[in-house]
């Protein structure tokens, strides 16, 4: 069986930090499978280009709607929570559940790092490269807001264009620059295409890999909630 993560020799000697000073794309292999091996679990296992575990999402069941993005050591980075009809999500730093309870006790409104919502093209458009699947509004936003977006600016900070279900899409910032690209993974000199449960995430310099991975988690949850997508995304 072919290795699902990139070769250890790929970009050998490259700085592995996720800082904004990074000058090379950050190449990740995303495996849609939890690191927990027992039946019924759900999540993601993400490797860097050295084959080292970079991120993980471990859920005991997809019925547990809240998802926590962790680093390879299991430290919580972002907590992702669905809003109305699970077509919009908020992200909080760390283990958002605990922080939200403490904030409520102090009378504070919890603030989201970002809010992500699906766009109409997920249902009504044909999945071309320019179709917009989702919009991201960076925080802070109040979780009590009905829209979950910044009231003073309706321009999204990021857009997802293409067809995520077919692993063929890009994430662009508000200036139109490509922040990350999602594509099918190829092995054996790029002649063999793996299934859609294993795919590439290439993050461009200046953008945070953990943020791009959080977008993927939300896209996956939205798509699996939306029964129209398999028919119209091509």
Sine and cosine of phi, psi and omega as CSV:
sin_phi,cos_phi,sin_psi,cos_psi,sin_omega,cos_omega
0.00,0.00,0.67,-0.74,-0.03,-1.00
-0.95,0.32,0.51,-0.86,0.08,-1.00
-0.93,0.38,0.63,-0.78,-0.02,-1.00
-1.00,0.03,-0.29,0.96,0.01,-1.00
-0.98,-0.19,0.32,-0.95,-0.07,-1.00
-0.89,0.45,0.29,-0.96,0.03,-1.00
-0.88,0.47,0.56,-0.83,0.04,-1.00
-0.91,0.41,-0.32,0.95,-0.03,-1.00
-1.00,0.01,-0.08,1.00,-0.06,-1.00
-0.95,0.31,0.83,-0.56,-0.04,-1.00
0.80,0.60,0.67,0.74,-0.06,-1.00
-0.84,0.54,0.69,-0.72,0.05,-1.00
1.00,0.08,0.02,1.00,-0.02,-1.00
-0.96,0.29,0.57,-0.82,0.05,-1.00
-0.89,0.46,0.78,-0.63,-0.08,-1.00
-1.00,-0.07,0.01,1.00,-0.03,-1.00
-0.93,0.37,0.36,-0.93,-0.01,-1.00
-0.98,-0.22,0.34,0.94,-0.05,-1.00
-0.96,0.29,0.27,-0.96,-0.02,-1.00
-0.95,0.30,-0.17,0.99,0.04,-1.00
-0.98,0.18,-0.11,0.99,-0.02,-1.00
-0.87,0.49,0.70,-0.71,-0.10,-1.00
-0.95,-0.32,-0.07,1.00,0.02,-1.00
-0.88,-0.48,0.46,-0.89,0.09,-1.00
-0.85,0.53,0.57,-0.82,0.02,-1.00
-0.99,-0.12,0.93,-0.37,-0.12,-0.99
-0.99,-0.12,0.84,-0.54,0.01,-1.00
-0.83,-0.55,0.56,-0.83,0.15,-0.99
-0.95,-0.31,0.87,-0.50,-0.06,-1.00
-0.98,-0.20,0.84,-0.55,0.03,-1.00
-0.92,-0.38,0.87,-0.50,-0.05,-1.00
-0.99,0.16,0.93,0.36,0.02,-1.00
-0.39,-0.92,0.65,-0.76,0.01,-1.00
-0.95,0.30,0.43,-0.90,0.11,-0.99
-0.95,0.32,-0.31,0.95,0.10,-1.00
-0.98,0.17,0.79,-0.62,-0.19,-0.98
-1.00,-0.07,-0.17,0.99,-0.08,-1.00
-0.98,0.22,0.43,-0.90,-0.14,-0.99
-0.89,0.47,0.63,-0.77,0.06,-1.00
0.99,-0.13,-0.17,0.99,0.01,-1.00
-0.99,0.15,0.31,-0.95,-0.10,-1.00
-0.56,-0.83,0.55,-0.83,0.05,-1.00
0.33,-0.94,-0.40,-0.92,-0.01,-1.00
-0.68,-0.73,0.53,-0.85,0.17,-0.99
-0.81,-0.59,0.81,-0.59,-0.14,-0.99
-0.82,-0.58,0.80,-0.60,-0.02,-1.00
-0.94,-0.35,0.55,-0.83,0.16,-0.99
-0.99,0.10,-0.06,-1.00,-0.12,-0.99
-0.97,0.23,-0.03,1.00,0.14,-0.99
-0.99,-0.12,0.03,1.00,-0.04,-1.00
0.99,0.14,0.19,0.98,0.01,-1.00
-1.00,0.04,0.64,-0.77,0.01,-1.00
-0.91,0.42,0.88,-0.48,-0.05,-1.00
-0.98,-0.20,-0.70,0.71,0.00,-1.00
-0.64,-0.77,0.34,-0.94,0.08,-1.00
-0.45,-0.89,0.49,-0.87,0.13,-0.99
-0.73,-0.69,0.88,-0.47,-0.04,-1.00
-0.86,-0.52,0.91,-0.41,0.08,-1.00
-0.85,-0.52,0.63,-0.78,0.04,-1.00
-0.94,0.33,-0.41,0.91,0.00,-1.00
-0.32,-0.95,0.52,-0.85,0.09,-1.00
-0.90,0.43,-0.34,0.94,0.05,-1.00
-0.92,0.40,-0.34,0.94,0.12,-0.99
-0.98,0.18,0.99,-0.11,-0.20,-0.98
-0.92,0.39,-0.53,0.85,0.01,-1.00
-0.95,0.30,0.73,-0.69,0.02,-1.00
-0.87,-0.49,0.67,-0.75,0.02,-1.00
-0.90,-0.44,0.87,-0.49,0.08,-1.00
-1.00,0.10,0.83,-0.56,-0.02,-1.00
-0.89,-0.46,0.34,-0.94,0.16,-0.99
-0.99,0.17,-0.04,-1.00,-0.07,-1.00
-0.89,0.46,-0.43,0.90,-0.02,-1.00
-1.00,0.03,-0.05,1.00,0.03,-1.00
1.00,-0.10,0.15,0.99,0.04,-1.00
-0.98,0.20,0.76,-0.65,-0.01,-1.00
-0.93,0.36,0.80,-0.60,0.03,-1.00
-0.97,-0.22,-0.75,0.66,-0.03,-1.00
-0.61,-0.79,0.63,-0.77,0.12,-0.99
-0.95,-0.32,0.79,-0.62,-0.07,-1.00
-0.93,-0.38,0.80,-0.61,-0.09,-1.00
-0.79,-0.62,0.74,-0.67,0.04,-1.00
-0.97,0.26,0.48,-0.88,0.06,-1.00
-0.93,-0.38,-0.66,-0.75,-0.10,-1.00
-0.88,0.47,0.82,-0.58,0.06,-1.00
0.85,0.53,0.26,0.97,0.02,-1.00
0.87,0.50,0.32,0.95,0.04,-1.00
-0.99,-0.16,0.01,1.00,0.08,-1.00
-0.63,-0.77,0.65,-0.76,-0.07,-1.00
-0.75,-0.66,0.51,-0.86,0.14,-0.99
-0.91,-0.41,0.52,-0.85,0.04,-1.00
-0.87,-0.50,0.68,-0.73,0.02,-1.00
-0.82,-0.58,0.52,-0.85,0.01,-1.00
-0.94,0.34,0.60,-0.80,0.06,-1.00
0.90,0.44,-0.53,-0.85,0.04,-1.00
-1.00,0.05,1.00,0.01,-0.14,-0.99
-0.84,0.54,-0.51,0.86,-0.05,-1.00
-0.87,0.49,-0.73,0.68,-0.05,-1.00
-0.92,0.39,-0.70,0.72,-0.04,-1.00
-0.91,0.42,-0.61,0.79,-0.01,-1.00
-0.90,0.43,-0.62,0.78,0.02,-1.00
-0.90,0.43,-0.69,0.72,0.00,-1.00
-0.91,0.42,-0.63,0.78,0.01,-1.00
-0.90,0.43,-0.64,0.77,-0.01,-1.00
-0.90,0.44,-0.61,0.79,0.01,-1.00
-0.90,0.44,-0.52,0.86,0.00,-1.00
-1.00,0.01,0.04,1.00,0.00,-1.00
0.98,0.20,0.30,0.95,-0.02,-1.00
-0.99,-0.11,0.53,-0.85,0.09,-1.00
-1.00,0.03,0.81,-0.58,0.00,-1.00
-0.90,0.44,0.62,-0.78,-0.01,-1.00
-0.93,-0.36,0.70,-0.72,0.00,-1.00
-1.00,0.01,0.55,-0.84,0.10,-0.99
-0.94,0.34,-0.67,0.75,0.10,-0.99
-0.44,-0.90,0.30,-0.95,0.11,-0.99
-0.83,-0.55,0.74,-0.68,-0.03,-1.00
-0.80,-0.59,0.73,-0.68,-0.02,-1.00
-0.70,-0.72,0.49,-0.87,0.05,-1.00
-0.97,0.25,0.42,-0.91,0.05,-1.00
-0.96,-0.28,0.21,-0.98,-0.05,-1.00
-0.90,0.44,-0.40,0.92,-0.06,-1.00
-0.92,0.39,-0.34,0.94,0.04,-1.00
-0.88,0.48,-0.48,0.88,-0.03,-1.00
-0.98,-0.19,-0.68,0.73,-0.24,-0.97
-0.98,-0.21,-0.28,0.96,-0.04,-1.00
-0.99,-0.16,0.14,-0.99,-0.14,-0.99
-1.00,-0.08,0.06,1.00,0.08,-1.00
1.00,0.09,0.48,0.88,0.07,-1.00
-0.97,0.26,0.16,-0.99,-0.08,-1.00
-0.89,0.46,-0.36,0.93,-0.04,-1.00
-0.99,-0.12,-0.11,0.99,-0.02,-1.00
-0.92,0.40,0.61,-0.79,-0.03,-1.00
-0.99,-0.16,0.87,-0.49,-0.03,-1.00
-1.00,-0.03,-0.57,0.82,-0.08,-1.00
-0.41,-0.91,0.38,-0.93,0.06,-1.00
-0.83,-0.56,0.57,-0.82,0.00,-1.00
-0.83,-0.56,0.77,-0.64,0.06,-1.00
-0.90,-0.44,0.89,-0.46,-0.01,-1.00
-0.97,0.26,0.53,-0.85,-0.08,-1.00
-0.97,0.25,-0.22,-0.97,0.04,1.00
-0.98,0.18,0.59,-0.81,0.10,-1.00
-0.75,-0.66,0.47,-0.88,0.05,-1.00
-0.99,0.11,0.73,-0.69,0.00,-1.00
-0.93,0.37,-0.24,0.97,0.02,-1.00
-1.00,0.08,-0.12,0.99,0.00,-1.00
-0.93,0.35,0.67,-0.74,-0.02,-1.00
-0.93,0.36,-0.51,0.86,-0.01,-1.00
-1.00,-0.04,-0.46,0.89,-0.02,-1.00
0.96,0.29,0.20,0.98,-0.08,-1.00
-0.86,-0.51,0.29,-0.96,0.01,-1.00
-0.91,0.41,0.83,-0.56,-0.09,-1.00
-0.94,0.35,-0.46,0.89,-0.11,-0.99
-1.00,0.07,-0.09,1.00,-0.09,-1.00
-0.45,-0.90,0.89,-0.46,0.00,-1.00
-1.00,-0.01,0.03,1.00,0.01,-1.00
-0.99,0.14,0.86,-0.51,-0.01,-1.00
-0.92,0.38,0.52,-0.85,0.05,-1.00
-0.98,0.20,-0.47,0.88,0.06,-1.00
-0.62,-0.79,0.50,-0.87,0.10,-0.99
-0.77,-0.64,0.61,-0.79,0.12,-0.99
-0.97,-0.23,0.85,-0.52,-0.04,-1.00
-0.86,-0.52,0.65,-0.76,0.00,-1.00
0.88,-0.47,-0.56,-0.83,-0.02,-1.00
-0.72,-0.69,0.97,-0.22,-0.04,-1.00
-0.91,0.42,-0.63,0.78,-0.04,-1.00
-0.85,0.52,-0.53,0.84,0.04,-1.00
-1.00,-0.06,0.15,0.99,0.03,-1.00
0.83,0.55,0.74,0.67,-0.01,-1.00
-0.60,-0.80,0.99,0.16,-0.03,-1.00
-0.40,-0.92,0.25,-0.97,0.04,-1.00
-0.79,-0.61,0.42,-0.91,0.11,-0.99
-0.93,-0.37,0.86,-0.51,-0.03,-1.00
-0.91,-0.42,0.53,-0.85,0.09,-1.00
-1.00,0.09,-0.06,-1.00,-0.09,-1.00
-0.93,0.37,-0.30,0.95,0.06,-1.00
-1.00,0.01,0.01,1.00,0.00,-1.00
1.00,0.04,0.04,1.00,0.01,-1.00
-0.97,0.26,0.60,-0.80,0.05,-1.00
-0.97,0.23,0.88,-0.48,0.05,-1.00
-1.00,0.03,-0.59,0.80,-0.02,-1.00
-0.36,-0.93,0.41,-0.91,0.03,-1.00
-0.78,-0.63,0.70,-0.72,0.04,-1.00
-0.93,-0.38,0.79,-0.61,-0.07,-1.00
-0.52,-0.85,0.33,-0.94,0.07,-1.00
-0.89,0.45,0.56,-0.83,-0.02,-1.00
-1.00,-0.04,0.71,-0.70,0.05,-1.00
-0.90,-0.43,0.58,-0.81,0.02,-1.00
-0.74,-0.68,0.08,-1.00,0.00,-1.00
0.80,0.60,0.92,0.40,0.01,-1.00
0.86,0.52,0.54,0.84,0.10,-0.99
0.91,0.41,0.36,0.93,-0.01,-1.00
-0.99,-0.13,-0.30,0.96,-0.03,-1.00
-0.91,-0.42,0.83,-0.56,0.03,-1.00
-0.99,-0.14,0.82,-0.57,0.00,-1.00
-0.98,0.20,0.19,-0.98,0.02,-1.00
-0.92,0.40,0.18,-0.98,-0.09,-1.00
-0.97,0.25,0.00,1.00,0.09,-1.00
-0.99,0.11,-0.13,0.99,0.08,-1.00
-0.77,-0.64,0.84,-0.54,-0.04,-1.00
-0.50,-0.87,0.20,-0.98,-0.03,-1.00
-1.00,-0.08,0.59,-0.80,0.21,-0.98
-0.80,-0.60,0.92,-0.39,0.00,-1.00
-0.94,-0.35,0.92,-0.40,-0.06,-1.00
-0.99,-0.17,0.78,-0.63,-0.03,-1.00
-0.98,0.21,0.42,-0.91,0.03,-1.00
-0.84,0.55,0.61,-0.80,0.01,-1.00
1.00,-0.06,-0.08,1.00,0.00,-1.00
-0.85,-0.53,0.53,-0.85,-0.11,-0.99
-1.00,0.09,0.86,-0.50,0.02,-1.00
-0.84,0.54,-0.63,0.78,-0.03,-1.00
-0.91,0.41,-0.53,0.85,0.04,-1.00
-0.94,0.35,-0.69,0.73,0.02,-1.00
-0.90,0.43,-0.62,0.78,0.03,-1.00
-0.91,0.41,-0.59,0.81,0.06,-1.00
-0.89,0.45,-0.62,0.79,0.05,-1.00
-0.88,0.48,-0.64,0.76,0.01,-1.00
-0.89,0.46,-0.68,0.73,0.00,-1.00
-0.87,0.50,-0.70,0.71,0.01,-1.00
-0.91,0.41,-0.68,0.73,0.04,-1.00
-0.84,0.54,-0.68,0.73,0.01,-1.00
-0.89,0.46,-0.68,0.73,-0.01,-1.00
-0.92,0.38,-0.66,0.75,0.01,-1.00
-0.90,0.43,-0.70,0.72,-0.03,-1.00
-0.90,0.44,-0.63,0.78,-0.03,-1.00
-0.96,0.28,-0.27,0.96,0.09,-1.00
-1.00,0.06,-0.35,0.94,-0.18,-0.98
-0.97,-0.23,0.96,-0.27,-0.09,-1.00
-0.96,0.27,-0.18,0.98,0.02,-1.00
-0.98,0.18,-0.41,0.91,-0.16,-0.99
-0.85,0.52,-0.73,0.68,-0.04,-1.00
-0.85,0.52,-0.45,0.89,-0.04,-1.00
-0.99,0.13,-0.52,0.86,-0.19,-0.98
-0.93,-0.38,-0.17,0.99,0.00,-1.00
-0.99,-0.10,0.93,-0.38,-0.10,-1.00
-0.70,-0.72,0.00,0.00,0.00,0.00
